[in-house]
Amino acid sequence: MTPPEVTRQGVANPRPGRQAPTGGRRGGAEAAMVPEATFDSYYGKPVINQPVWESPDIPGYFYFGGLAGASSVMAAAAEASRRPRLARASKLAAAGGLGLSLLGLIHDLGRPERFLNMLRVFKPTSPMSVGSWLLSIYGPLAVAAAGSEVTGWFPRAGTAAAFGAALVGPAVASYTGVLVADTAVPAWHEGHREMPYVFVSSAAVAAAGAGLLSAPVAENAPARRMAAIGVAGELAGSALMERRMGLVAEPYRRGKAGALVRAGQGLAVVGAAGAALAGRRSRLAAALSGLALMVGSACTKWGIFEAGLASARDPRYTVVPQRQRAGTVGEHRTGQPPPG
């Protein structure tokens, strides 16, 4: 058999079935030479390491920390507007929420000294380091404000501590959103622009619920306003985040995480509506609305946590966004769409 030869006109005497395919066109489009990619990973392992955080420790840390920070803002507003019972309830909610938040964090860390070790340095680029220092500043202020309220000792110092805690409170309520967005978990990282706003809005919902549940009708106007603002912020922030995230937003709509997020949003809307329509007249309606708001905020935080775990288990949510970003970069560099 005559061996194949390369000439100016092409390959002479080709051997059937021995040439490497070089591509072709089907219907005007270039035919793919490789099969569509699957998303199976090596030995069936996820593409990224799954978070080692556990429930209920870390979702509780998110929820109660947000409740504490936003409750300090509520306490300062009630103090300034001379609503003593709402101020008292909010100060106690702030101190109690802080204690439960730290309990969840320390339990997840395993040993209390690990929290203290995080205070050995201050690293502005680390959300965990910044958050540890925020808690170390906020904690004494919130506890001093609540202690003065309960004992009646040093009222002026207690009032000053309450306003100091209100200044740090928004950062305490929002920094956990920055913390989760700083990870490689797709459902958290891809929402880095909106996540802190969603967290602080959900915290406002919880603090408003605690105020409505504890304060008399005559003093709950700040709680009703905070409920409306918090629910609006949470719904708008979540909608914007999920629309921008595209495929990676799927875990927020499916499975356990989707059910929790929907329940949280539904309860928040019901609670805010009940507070606005009947909370100013009925003590029972205000309390039920407050309970719905608090449970709704907890469901939202748990749903965000579960969505992150679900996205870490599925390689699609890591691989597809990376390929889309790589394609966009290639198009910018060459001025043409990427091949294929």
BELPE-V954945 format. One line per field, one symbol per residue. psi: psi as a letter, one per 40 degrees, with the letter a starting at -180 (. if undefined). Layout:
psi: ???
This chain:
psi: hhiiihideahifihheeihheiahhfeihiheiiiiifhihfeiidihiieiiieddddddddddddddddddddddddefgdddddddddddddddddddddddddddhdeddddeedihhdehdddddddddddddddddddddddddeigdddddddddddddddddddeddddddeeiehdeddefddeddddddddddddddddddddiideeedddddddddddddddddddddddddbdeeddeeiaddddddddddddddddddddddededhdddddddddddddddddddddddddddddddhddeddddddddddddddddeeiiii.
